[in-house]
Every structure is written in C-alpha cells, then in structure tokens.
Amino acid sequence: MSYVTLEEAKDQVAVEQDNTDHDTRLTRLIAAAELRAAQFLNADLADYEDSPANSPPTIPEDIKSAILLFIEWEFDRDERIGPQLLEQAQALLWPHRTGLEV
C-alpha cells in the first residue's frame, strides 16, 4: 500500500498525467521514498495514519510532502537543488521522528 499516488508523483516532477513513459520508474521511486521516510522516522508509516474509518489510508500532509520531495530528488538528481530538497524533506519529517530519547 502506498500513501503517495502515481498522479501525485507525476505532479511533483512535472510529468503530464497521460505520459506513461515514467510510470514504472515513478512507482519504484514512490516505494523507495516511502521507505526512506520510514527509516528517517524510525517508525512504520502506518503508525502515522490519520484516516477516517472506511476511507483510503492517509498520513499527515507534512510527511507526504517530504516523501514527494524525496521522489523529486531521486527523479531529477539536480545537484544544484538536491541538497535543499533533502534538507527540506528531513525538516518536515523531524517533528514526527521517534526514538530520540537521550
């Protein structure tokens, strides 16, 4: 199960919705970005689900936005903005991180 749709990923990387050339790659990047977010959070993304009963599972928008930034970084690999994308993604995830007890 994925919290980011292919359509959302296409929007993030500015690929037209009817262009299927990148669908396989974007699907793979969604899975990788969600795993990366979960690893940074030290928790399963399911722990953050905030869906109403009987609706598709959702997570907080800041976590979802971080995942989309990870996708953008992996898709574009633009060294000029890459560090900022990663920093912004981690800043969005930081308040949700678990296991930081000293």
Backbone atoms as SQL, in Angstrom:
CREATE TABLE atoms (id INTEGER PRIMARY KEY, chain TEXT, resi INTEGER, resn TEXT, atom TEXT, x REAL, y REAL, z REAL);
INSERT INTO atoms VALUES
  (1, 'A', 1, 'MET', 'N', 0.835, -1.166, 0.000),
  (2, 'A', 1, 'MET', 'CA', 0.000, 0.000, 0.000),
  (3, 'A', 1, 'MET', 'C', 0.891, 1.244, 0.000),
  (4, 'A', 2, 'SER', 'N', 0.500, 2.201, -0.775),
  (5, 'A', 2, 'SER', 'CA', 1.282, 3.423, -0.917),
  (6, 'A', 2, 'SER', 'C', 0.462, 4.618, -0.451),
  (7, 'A', 3, 'TYR', 'N', 1.142, 5.564, 0.163),
  (8, 'A', 3, 'TYR', 'CA', 0.479, 6.785, 0.629),
  (9, 'A', 3, 'TYR', 'C', 0.559, 7.901, -0.400),
  (10, 'A', 4, 'VAL', 'N', 1.414, 7.742, -1.383),
  (11, 'A', 4, 'VAL', 'CA', 1.550, 8.708, -2.474),
  (12, 'A', 4, 'VAL', 'C', 1.088, 8.021, -3.750),
  (13, 'A', 5, 'THR', 'N', 0.234, 8.677, -4.491),
  (14, 'A', 5, 'THR', 'CA', -0.258, 8.090, -5.738),
  (15, 'A', 5, 'THR', 'C', 0.703, 8.420, -6.882),
  (16, 'A', 6, 'LEU', 'N', 0.589, 7.649, -7.930),
  (17, 'A', 6, 'LEU', 'CA', 1.373, 7.910, -9.132),
  (18, 'A', 6, 'LEU', 'C', 1.042, 9.301, -9.675),
  (19, 'A', 7, 'GLU', 'N', -0.209, 9.686, -9.599),
  (20, 'A', 7, 'GLU', 'CA', -0.625, 11.004, -10.083),
  (21, 'A', 7, 'GLU', 'C', 0.046, 12.116, -9.283),
  (22, 'A', 8, 'GLU', 'N', 0.122, 11.949, -7.973),
  (23, 'A', 8, 'GLU', 'CA', 0.783, 12.952, -7.140),
  (24, 'A', 8, 'GLU', 'C', 2.272, 13.036, -7.448),
  (25, 'A', 9, 'ALA', 'N', 2.887, 11.886, -7.664),
  (26, 'A', 9, 'ALA', 'CA', 4.314, 11.868, -8.004),
  (27, 'A', 9, 'ALA', 'C', 4.549, 12.554, -9.349),
  (28, 'A', 10, 'LYS', 'N', 3.678, 12.296, -10.323),
  (29, 'A', 10, 'LYS', 'CA', 3.807, 12.957, -11.624),
  (30, 'A', 10, 'LYS', 'C', 3.678, 14.468, -11.487),
  (31, 'A', 11, 'ASP', 'N', 2.743, 14.914, -10.677),
  (32, 'A', 11, 'ASP', 'CA', 2.603, 16.354, -10.436),
  (33, 'A', 11, 'ASP', 'C', 3.884, 16.927, -9.835),
  (34, 'A', 12, 'GLN', 'N', 4.461, 16.215, -8.885),
  (35, 'A', 12, 'GLN', 'CA', 5.662, 16.697, -8.199),
  (36, 'A', 12, 'GLN', 'C', 6.842, 16.868, -9.151),
  (37, 'A', 13, 'VAL', 'N', 6.960, 15.966, -10.117),
  (38, 'A', 13, 'VAL', 'CA', 8.119, 16.020, -11.026),
  (39, 'A', 13, 'VAL', 'C', 7.752, 16.605, -12.388),
  (40, 'A', 14, 'ALA', 'N', 6.568, 17.182, -12.482),
  (41, 'A', 14, 'ALA', 'CA', 6.110, 17.866, -13.697),
  (42, 'A', 14, 'ALA', 'C', 6.077, 16.959, -14.922),
  (43, 'A', 15, 'VAL', 'N', 5.481, 15.773, -14.736),
  (44, 'A', 15, 'VAL', 'CA', 5.241, 14.859, -15.847),
  (45, 'A', 15, 'VAL', 'C', 3.736, 14.882, -16.111),
  (46, 'A', 16, 'GLU', 'N', 3.368, 15.049, -17.365),
  (47, 'A', 16, 'GLU', 'CA', 1.949, 15.059, -17.730),
  (48, 'A', 16, 'GLU', 'C', 1.293, 13.742, -17.306),
  (49, 'A', 17, 'GLN', 'N', 0.064, 13.840, -16.821),
  (50, 'A', 17, 'GLN', 'CA', -0.643, 12.665, -16.324),
  (51, 'A', 17, 'GLN', 'C', -0.808, 11.578, -17.393),
  (52, 'A', 18, 'ASP', 'N', -1.001, 11.969, -18.645),
  (53, 'A', 18, 'ASP', 'CA', -1.215, 10.968, -19.695),
  (54, 'A', 18, 'ASP', 'C', 0.091, 10.398, -20.251),
  (55, 'A', 19, 'ASN', 'N', 1.224, 10.900, -19.796),
  (56, 'A', 19, 'ASN', 'CA', 2.529, 10.378, -20.207),
  (57, 'A', 19, 'ASN', 'C', 2.871, 9.189, -19.314),
  (58, 'A', 20, 'THR', 'N', 2.921, 8.007, -19.902),
  (59, 'A', 20, 'THR', 'CA', 3.190, 6.793, -19.123),
  (60, 'A', 20, 'THR', 'C', 4.645, 6.335, -19.218),
  (61, 'A', 21, 'ASP', 'N', 5.488, 7.112, -19.885),
  (62, 'A', 21, 'ASP', 'CA', 6.885, 6.726, -20.071),
  (63, 'A', 21, 'ASP', 'C', 7.636, 6.512, -18.764),
  (64, 'A', 22, 'HIS', 'N', 7.257, 7.227, -17.714),
  (65, 'A', 22, 'HIS', 'CA', 7.990, 7.177, -16.449),
  (66, 'A', 22, 'HIS', 'C', 7.227, 6.441, -15.340),
  (67, 'A', 23, 'ASP', 'N', 6.103, 5.831, -15.660),
  (68, 'A', 23, 'ASP', 'CA', 5.261, 5.226, -14.633),
  (69, 'A', 23, 'ASP', 'C', 5.984, 4.152, -13.816),
  (70, 'A', 24, 'THR', 'N', 6.690, 3.272, -14.472),
  (71, 'A', 24, 'THR', 'CA', 7.385, 2.201, -13.752),
  (72, 'A', 24, 'THR', 'C', 8.440, 2.785, -12.826),
  (73, 'A', 25, 'ARG', 'N', 9.213, 3.715, -13.350),
  (74, 'A', 25, 'ARG', 'CA', 10.258, 4.344, -12.537),
  (75, 'A', 25, 'ARG', 'C', 9.650, 5.106, -11.363),
  (76, 'A', 26, 'LEU', 'N', 8.606, 5.878, -11.612),
  (77, 'A', 26, 'LEU', 'CA', 7.977, 6.640, -10.536),
  (78, 'A', 26, 'LEU', 'C', 7.359, 5.730, -9.480),
  (79, 'A', 27, 'THR', 'N', 6.788, 4.634, -9.894),
  (80, 'A', 27, 'THR', 'CA', 6.225, 3.680, -8.937),
  (81, 'A', 27, 'THR', 'C', 7.328, 3.136, -8.032),
  (82, 'A', 28, 'ARG', 'N', 8.462, 2.827, -8.621),
  (83, 'A', 28, 'ARG', 'CA', 9.613, 2.355, -7.845),
  (84, 'A', 28, 'ARG', 'C', 10.126, 3.453, -6.910),
  (85, 'A', 29, 'LEU', 'N', 10.174, 4.694, -7.395),
  (86, 'A', 29, 'LEU', 'CA', 10.641, 5.806, -6.573),
  (87, 'A', 29, 'LEU', 'C', 9.691, 6.111, -5.416),
  (88, 'A', 30, 'ILE', 'N', 8.395, 5.919, -5.630),
  (89, 'A', 30, 'ILE', 'CA', 7.425, 6.096, -4.546),
  (90, 'A', 30, 'ILE', 'C', 7.741, 5.127, -3.421),
  (91, 'A', 31, 'ALA', 'N', 7.931, 3.864, -3.773),
  (92, 'A', 31, 'ALA', 'CA', 8.226, 2.847, -2.753),
  (93, 'A', 31, 'ALA', 'C', 9.528, 3.174, -2.022),
  (94, 'A', 32, 'ALA', 'N', 10.545, 3.577, -2.764),
  (95, 'A', 32, 'ALA', 'CA', 11.833, 3.905, -2.150),
  (96, 'A', 32, 'ALA', 'C', 11.722, 5.131, -1.248),
  (97, 'A', 33, 'ALA', 'N', 10.985, 6.139, -1.682),
  (98, 'A', 33, 'ALA', 'CA', 10.835, 7.362, -0.895),
  (99, 'A', 33, 'ALA', 'C', 10.041, 7.099, 0.385),
  (100, 'A', 34, 'GLU', 'N', 9.033, 6.261, 0.303),
  (101, 'A', 34, 'GLU', 'CA', 8.265, 5.927, 1.500),
  (102, 'A', 34, 'GLU', 'C', 9.130, 5.142, 2.485),
  (103, 'A', 35, 'LEU', 'N', 9.950, 4.252, 1.980),
  (104, 'A', 35, 'LEU', 'CA', 10.869, 3.513, 2.840),
  (105, 'A', 35, 'LEU', 'C', 11.881, 4.462, 3.480),
  (106, 'A', 36, 'ARG', 'N', 12.408, 5.381, 2.694),
  (107, 'A', 36, 'ARG', 'CA', 13.373, 6.358, 3.211),
  (108, 'A', 36, 'ARG', 'C', 12.751, 7.200, 4.323),
  (109, 'A', 37, 'ALA', 'N', 11.517, 7.632, 4.124),
  (110, 'A', 37, 'ALA', 'CA', 10.829, 8.414, 5.154),
  (111, 'A', 37, 'ALA', 'C', 10.635, 7.579, 6.419),
  (112, 'A', 38, 'ALA', 'N', 10.202, 6.347, 6.276),
  (113, 'A', 38, 'ALA', 'CA', 10.003, 5.477, 7.433),
  (114, 'A', 38, 'ALA', 'C', 11.320, 5.251, 8.183),
  (115, 'A', 39, 'GLN', 'N', 12.403, 5.081, 7.438),
  (116, 'A', 39, 'GLN', 'CA', 13.699, 4.897, 8.088),
  (117, 'A', 39, 'GLN', 'C', 14.113, 6.150, 8.849),
  (118, 'A', 40, 'PHE', 'N', 13.896, 7.314, 8.267),
  (119, 'A', 40, 'PHE', 'CA', 14.234, 8.558, 8.952),
  (120, 'A', 40, 'PHE', 'C', 13.377, 8.728, 10.207),
  (121, 'A', 41, 'LEU', 'N', 12.108, 8.357, 10.109),
  (122, 'A', 41, 'LEU', 'CA', 11.184, 8.493, 11.229),
  (123, 'A', 41, 'LEU', 'C', 11.416, 7.441, 12.319),
  (124, 'A', 42, 'ASN', 'N', 12.132, 6.384, 12.005),
  (125, 'A', 42, 'ASN', 'CA', 12.315, 5.253, 12.926),
  (126, 'A', 42, 'ASN', 'C', 10.979, 4.599, 13.261),
  (127, 'A', 43, 'ALA', 'N', 10.072, 4.595, 12.297),
  (128, 'A', 43, 'ALA', 'CA', 8.740, 4.046, 12.529),
  (129, 'A', 43, 'ALA', 'C', 8.105, 3.673, 11.197),
  (130, 'A', 44, 'ASP', 'N', 7.135, 2.811, 11.268),
  (131, 'A', 44, 'ASP', 'CA', 6.363, 2.439, 10.089),
  (132, 'A', 44, 'ASP', 'C', 5.411, 3.585, 9.751),
  (133, 'A', 45, 'LEU', 'N', 5.245, 3.883, 8.467),
  (134, 'A', 45, 'LEU', 'CA', 4.326, 4.959, 8.077),
  (135, 'A', 45, 'LEU', 'C', 2.903, 4.694, 8.547),
  (136, 'A', 46, 'ALA', 'N', 2.528, 3.437, 8.677),
  (137, 'A', 46, 'ALA', 'CA', 1.183, 3.103, 9.158),
  (138, 'A', 46, 'ALA', 'C', 0.940, 3.664, 10.561),
  (139, 'A', 47, 'ASP', 'N', 2.015, 3.871, 11.331),
  (140, 'A', 47, 'ASP', 'CA', 1.877, 4.445, 12.666),
  (141, 'A', 47, 'ASP', 'C', 1.362, 5.881, 12.625),
  (142, 'A', 48, 'TYR', 'N', 1.451, 6.523, 11.460),
  (143, 'A', 48, 'TYR', 'CA', 1.063, 7.924, 11.319),
  (144, 'A', 48, 'TYR', 'C', -0.267, 8.097, 10.581),
  (145, 'A', 49, 'GLU', 'N', -0.921, 6.991, 10.264),
  (146, 'A', 49, 'GLU', 'CA', -2.181, 7.092, 9.537),
  (147, 'A', 49, 'GLU', 'C', -3.182, 7.929, 10.321),
  (148, 'A', 50, 'ASP', 'N', -3.831, 8.843, 9.602),
  (149, 'A', 50, 'ASP', 'CA', -4.844, 9.690, 10.235),
  (150, 'A', 50, 'ASP', 'C', -6.133, 9.681, 9.423),
  (151, 'A', 51, 'SER', 'N', -6.458, 8.509, 8.895),
  (152, 'A', 51, 'SER', 'CA', -7.621, 8.368, 8.022),
  (153, 'A', 51, 'SER', 'C', -8.897, 8.175, 8.823),
  (154, 'A', 52, 'PRO', 'N', -9.968, 8.766, 8.335),
  (155, 'A', 52, 'PRO', 'CA', -11.264, 8.429, 8.921),
  (156, 'A', 52, 'PRO', 'C', -11.590, 6.962, 8.618),
  (157, 'A', 53, 'ALA', 'N', -12.427, 6.385, 9.429),
  (158, 'A', 53, 'ALA', 'CA', -12.826, 4.988, 9.212),
  (159, 'A', 53, 'ALA', 'C', -13.422, 4.815, 7.818),
  (160, 'A', 54, 'ASN', 'N', -13.180, 3.676, 7.231),
  (161, 'A', 54, 'ASN', 'CA', -13.718, 3.298, 5.920),
  (162, 'A', 54, 'ASN', 'C', -13.308, 4.248, 4.794),
  (163, 'A', 55, 'SER', 'N', -12.114, 4.792, 4.859),
  (164, 'A', 55, 'SER', 'CA', -11.612, 5.632, 3.775),
  (165, 'A', 55, 'SER', 'C', -10.195, 5.178, 3.446),
  (166, 'A', 56, 'PRO', 'N', -9.676, 5.587, 2.296),
  (167, 'A', 56, 'PRO', 'CA', -8.302, 5.195, 1.972),
  (168, 'A', 56, 'PRO', 'C', -7.328, 5.726, 3.022),
  (169, 'A', 57, 'PRO', 'N', -6.280, 4.984, 3.320),
  (170, 'A', 57, 'PRO', 'CA', -5.336, 5.427, 4.346),
  (171, 'A', 57, 'PRO', 'C', -4.589, 6.694, 3.934),
  (172, 'A', 58, 'THR', 'N', -4.459, 7.607, 4.868),
  (173, 'A', 58, 'THR', 'CA', -3.717, 8.841, 4.635),
  (174, 'A', 58, 'THR', 'C', -2.744, 9.066, 5.789),
  (175, 'A', 59, 'ILE', 'N', -1.754, 9.903, 5.522),
  (176, 'A', 59, 'ILE', 'CA', -0.780, 10.287, 6.537),
  (177, 'A', 59, 'ILE', 'C', -0.761, 11.817, 6.591),
  (178, 'A', 60, 'PRO', 'N', -0.176, 12.401, 7.636),
  (179, 'A', 60, 'PRO', 'CA', -0.121, 13.861, 7.707),
  (180, 'A', 60, 'PRO', 'C', 0.530, 14.461, 6.464),
  (181, 'A', 61, 'GLU', 'N', 0.037, 15.625, 6.079),
  (182, 'A', 61, 'GLU', 'CA', 0.499, 16.272, 4.848),
  (183, 'A', 61, 'GLU', 'C', 1.989, 16.595, 4.850),
  (184, 'A', 62, 'ASP', 'N', 2.557, 16.914, 6.012),
  (185, 'A', 62, 'ASP', 'CA', 3.981, 17.220, 6.022),
  (186, 'A', 62, 'ASP', 'C', 4.822, 15.979, 5.749),
  (187, 'A', 63, 'ILE', 'N', 4.378, 14.824, 6.220),
  (188, 'A', 63, 'ILE', 'CA', 5.092, 13.579, 5.916),
  (189, 'A', 63, 'ILE', 'C', 4.944, 13.254, 4.432),
  (190, 'A', 64, 'LYS', 'N', 3.743, 13.411, 3.907),
  (191, 'A', 64, 'LYS', 'CA', 3.516, 13.163, 2.487),
  (192, 'A', 64, 'LYS', 'C', 4.343, 14.117, 1.634),
  (193, 'A', 65, 'SER', 'N', 4.416, 15.376, 2.017),
  (194, 'A', 65, 'SER', 'CA', 5.217, 16.351, 1.277),
  (195, 'A', 65, 'SER', 'C', 6.692, 15.968, 1.291),
  (196, 'A', 66, 'ALA', 'N', 7.176, 15.462, 2.407),
  (197, 'A', 66, 'ALA', 'CA', 8.573, 15.020, 2.487),
  (198, 'A', 66, 'ALA', 'C', 8.818, 13.860, 1.521),
  (199, 'A', 67, 'ILE', 'N', 7.892, 12.935, 1.456),
  (200, 'A', 67, 'ILE', 'CA', 8.022, 11.808, 0.529),
  (201, 'A', 67, 'ILE', 'C', 8.073, 12.316, -0.907),
  (202, 'A', 68, 'LEU', 'N', 7.230, 13.266, -1.230),
  (203, 'A', 68, 'LEU', 'CA', 7.234, 13.838, -2.580),
  (204, 'A', 68, 'LEU', 'C', 8.555, 14.544, -2.889),
  (205, 'A', 69, 'LEU', 'N', 9.145, 15.190, -1.905),
  (206, 'A', 69, 'LEU', 'CA', 10.451, 15.821, -2.115),
  (207, 'A', 69, 'LEU', 'C', 11.539, 14.775, -2.350),
  (208, 'A', 70, 'PHE', 'N', 11.476, 13.662, -1.630),
  (209, 'A', 70, 'PHE', 'CA', 12.418, 12.568, -1.875),
  (210, 'A', 70, 'PHE', 'C', 12.260, 12.041, -3.302),
  (211, 'A', 71, 'ILE', 'N', 11.025, 11.913, -3.754),
  (212, 'A', 71, 'ILE', 'CA', 10.766, 11.450, -5.131),
  (213, 'A', 71, 'ILE', 'C', 11.351, 12.438, -6.130),
  (214, 'A', 72, 'GLU', 'N', 11.107, 13.712, -5.907),
  (215, 'A', 72, 'GLU', 'CA', 11.635, 14.731, -6.819),
  (216, 'A', 72, 'GLU', 'C', 13.153, 14.659, -6.897),
  (217, 'A', 73, 'TRP', 'N', 13.799, 14.515, -5.752),
  (218, 'A', 73, 'TRP', 'CA', 15.266, 14.431, -5.729),
  (219, 'A', 73, 'TRP', 'C', 15.741, 13.216, -6.526),
  (220, 'A', 74, 'GLU', 'N', 15.148, 12.066, -6.293),
  (221, 'A', 74, 'GLU', 'CA', 15.576, 10.858, -6.992),
  (222, 'A', 74, 'GLU', 'C', 15.263, 10.914, -8.484),
  (223, 'A', 75, 'PHE', 'N', 14.166, 11.558, -8.839),
  (224, 'A', 75, 'PHE', 'CA', 13.768, 11.632, -10.243),
  (225, 'A', 75, 'PHE', 'C', 14.678, 12.574, -11.025),
  (226, 'A', 76, 'ASP', 'N', 14.915, 13.754, -10.461),
  (227, 'A', 76, 'ASP', 'CA', 15.671, 14.779, -11.184),
  (228, 'A', 76, 'ASP', 'C', 17.175, 14.693, -10.980),
  (229, 'A', 77, 'ARG', 'N', 17.591, 14.328, -9.783),
  (230, 'A', 77, 'ARG', 'CA', 19.021, 14.279, -9.446),
  (231, 'A', 77, 'ARG', 'C', 19.749, 15.564, -9.829),
  (232, 'A', 78, 'ASP', 'N', 19.108, 16.694, -9.583),
  (233, 'A', 78, 'ASP', 'CA', 19.685, 18.003, -9.886),
  (234, 'A', 78, 'ASP', 'C', 20.576, 18.416, -8.712),
  (235, 'A', 79, 'GLU', 'N', 21.868, 18.388, -8.940),
  (236, 'A', 79, 'GLU', 'CA', 22.836, 18.683, -7.883),
  (237, 'A', 79, 'GLU', 'C', 22.723, 20.117, -7.365),
  (238, 'A', 80, 'ARG', 'N', 22.143, 21.016, -8.158),
  (239, 'A', 80, 'ARG', 'CA', 22.005, 22.404, -7.715),
  (240, 'A', 80, 'ARG', 'C', 20.973, 22.561, -6.617),
  (241, 'A', 81, 'ILE', 'N', 19.888, 21.792, -6.699),
  (242, 'A', 81, 'ILE', 'CA', 18.833, 21.929, -5.694),
  (243, 'A', 81, 'ILE', 'C', 18.667, 20.689, -4.827),
  (244, 'A', 82, 'GLY', 'N', 19.378, 19.622, -5.148),
  (245, 'A', 82, 'GLY', 'CA', 19.246, 18.374, -4.400),
  (246, 'A', 82, 'GLY', 'C', 19.428, 18.508, -2.902),
  (247, 'A', 83, 'PRO', 'N', 20.508, 19.143, -2.454),
  (248, 'A', 83, 'PRO', 'CA', 20.696, 19.271, -1.005),
  (249, 'A', 83, 'PRO', 'C', 19.553, 20.021, -0.311),
  (250, 'A', 84, 'GLN', 'N', 19.008, 21.026, -0.978),
  (251, 'A', 84, 'GLN', 'CA', 17.892, 21.769, -0.385),
  (252, 'A', 84, 'GLN', 'C', 16.630, 20.903, -0.301),
  (253, 'A', 85, 'LEU', 'N', 16.396, 20.086, -1.339),
  (254, 'A', 85, 'LEU', 'CA', 15.235, 19.190, -1.311),
  (255, 'A', 85, 'LEU', 'C', 15.346, 18.207, -0.155),
  (256, 'A', 86, 'LEU', 'N', 16.519, 17.619, 0.004),
  (257, 'A', 86, 'LEU', 'CA', 16.717, 16.645, 1.075),
  (258, 'A', 86, 'LEU', 'C', 16.611, 17.305, 2.446),
  (259, 'A', 87, 'GLU', 'N', 17.173, 18.486, 2.588),
  (260, 'A', 87, 'GLU', 'CA', 17.099, 19.215, 3.857),
  (261, 'A', 87, 'GLU', 'C', 15.654, 19.570, 4.195),
  (262, 'A', 88, 'GLN', 'N', 14.924, 20.022, 3.206),
  (263, 'A', 88, 'GLN', 'CA', 13.525, 20.377, 3.424),
  (264, 'A', 88, 'GLN', 'C', 12.696, 19.140, 3.799),
  (265, 'A', 89, 'ALA', 'N', 12.945, 18.029, 3.118),
  (266, 'A', 89, 'ALA', 'CA', 12.219, 16.794, 3.426),
  (267, 'A', 89, 'ALA', 'C', 12.490, 16.364, 4.869),
  (268, 'A', 90, 'GLN', 'N', 13.738, 16.390, 5.273),
  (269, 'A', 90, 'GLN', 'CA', 14.078, 15.980, 6.630),
  (270, 'A', 90, 'GLN', 'C', 13.502, 16.941, 7.661),
  (271, 'A', 91, 'ALA', 'N', 13.466, 18.233, 7.340),
  (272, 'A', 91, 'ALA', 'CA', 12.870, 19.212, 8.259),
  (273, 'A', 91, 'ALA', 'C', 11.377, 18.941, 8.450),
  (274, 'A', 92, 'LEU', 'N', 10.703, 18.524, 7.401),
  (275, 'A', 92, 'LEU', 'CA', 9.282, 18.193, 7.510),
  (276, 'A', 92, 'LEU', 'C', 9.062, 16.941, 8.355),
  (277, 'A', 93, 'LEU', 'N', 9.977, 15.990, 8.256),
  (278, 'A', 93, 'LEU', 'CA', 9.843, 14.732, 8.992),
  (279, 'A', 93, 'LEU', 'C', 10.278, 14.849, 10.454),
  (280, 'A', 94, 'TRP', 'N', 11.210, 15.728, 10.739),
  (281, 'A', 94, 'TRP', 'CA', 11.852, 15.789, 12.053),
  (282, 'A', 94, 'TRP', 'C', 10.858, 15.820, 13.228),
  (283, 'A', 95, 'PRO', 'N', 9.805, 16.635, 13.200),
  (284, 'A', 95, 'PRO', 'CA', 8.893, 16.675, 14.365),
  (285, 'A', 95, 'PRO', 'C', 8.183, 15.348, 14.634),
  (286, 'A', 96, 'HIS', 'N', 8.147, 14.470, 13.651),
  (287, 'A', 96, 'HIS', 'CA', 7.432, 13.191, 13.802),
  (288, 'A', 96, 'HIS', 'C', 8.373, 12.046, 14.190),
  (289, 'A', 97, 'ARG', 'N', 9.654, 12.295, 14.245),
  (290, 'A', 97, 'ARG', 'CA', 10.645, 11.244, 14.479),
  (291, 'A', 97, 'ARG', 'C', 10.454, 10.597, 15.844),
  (292, 'A', 98, 'THR', 'N', 10.686, 9.304, 15.926),
  (293, 'A', 98, 'THR', 'CA', 10.566, 8.578, 17.181),
  (294, 'A', 98, 'THR', 'C', 11.931, 8.035, 17.601),
  (295, 'A', 99, 'GLY', 'N', 12.030, 7.658, 18.851),
  (296, 'A', 99, 'GLY', 'CA', 13.243, 7.026, 19.350),
  (297, 'A', 99, 'GLY', 'C', 14.410, 7.981, 19.521),
  (298, 'A', 100, 'LEU', 'N', 14.140, 9.233, 19.859),
  (299, 'A', 100, 'LEU', 'CA', 15.206, 10.209, 20.025),
  (300, 'A', 100, 'LEU', 'C', 15.561, 10.444, 21.495),
  (301, 'A', 101, 'GLU', 'N', 15.079, 9.573, 22.367),
  (302, 'A', 101, 'GLU', 'CA', 15.370, 9.750, 23.789),
  (303, 'A', 101, 'GLU', 'C', 16.872, 9.722, 24.014),
  (304, 'A', 102, 'VAL', 'N', 17.294, 10.583, 24.914),
  (305, 'A', 102, 'VAL', 'CA', 18.733, 10.674, 25.225),
  (306, 'A', 102, 'VAL', 'C', 19.036, 9.821, 26.425);
